Amino acid sequence: MLWTIILIILAIWLIGLVLEVAGGLIHLLLVIAGIIFVYQLITGKRSL
């Protein structure tokens, strides 16, 4: 589930970079996804 969300956000981010649409929101979502990913790596919870 987490990997799916990360891939979707990365895809939207790349589209946003190319089309220059909603750049700030997409960057914010990417940062949030990264924080969640790092948190799960540190806590050791694996729900893959």
C-alpha positions as CSV (number, residue, x, y, z in Angstrom):
1,M,0.0,0.0,0.0
2,L,2.7,2.5,0.9
3,W,4.8,1.7,-2.2
4,T,1.7,2.3,-4.3
5,I,1.1,5.7,-2.7
6,I,4.8,6.6,-3.2
7,L,4.7,5.6,-6.8
8,I,1.5,7.6,-7.5
9,I,2.9,10.7,-5.8
10,L,6.2,10.4,-7.7
11,A,4.3,10.1,-11.0
12,I,2.2,13.1,-10.2
13,W,5.3,15.0,-9.1
14,L,7.1,14.2,-12.4
15,I,4.0,15.3,-14.4
16,G,3.9,18.5,-12.3
17,L,7.6,19.2,-13.1
18,V,7.0,18.7,-16.8
19,L,3.7,20.7,-17.0
20,E,4.5,23.2,-14.2
21,V,1.1,22.6,-12.6
22,A,0.5,22.8,-8.8
23,G,4.2,22.5,-8.1
24,G,4.0,23.6,-4.4
25,L,1.3,21.1,-3.5
26,I,3.0,18.2,-5.3
27,H,6.3,18.9,-3.6
28,L,4.6,19.0,-0.2
29,L,2.9,15.7,-0.8
30,L,6.3,14.2,-1.9
31,V,7.9,15.4,1.3
32,I,5.1,13.9,3.4
33,A,5.4,10.6,1.6
34,G,9.2,10.6,2.2
35,I,8.7,11.3,5.9
36,I,6.2,8.5,6.2
37,F,8.6,6.1,4.4
38,V,11.5,7.0,6.6
39,Y,9.4,6.6,9.7
40,Q,8.3,3.1,8.7
41,L,11.9,2.2,8.0
42,I,13.0,3.4,11.4
43,T,10.2,1.7,13.3
44,G,10.6,-1.5,11.4
45,K,6.9,-1.9,10.5
46,R,6.7,-3.8,7.3
47,S,3.2,-4.2,5.8
48,L,4.3,-5.1,2.3
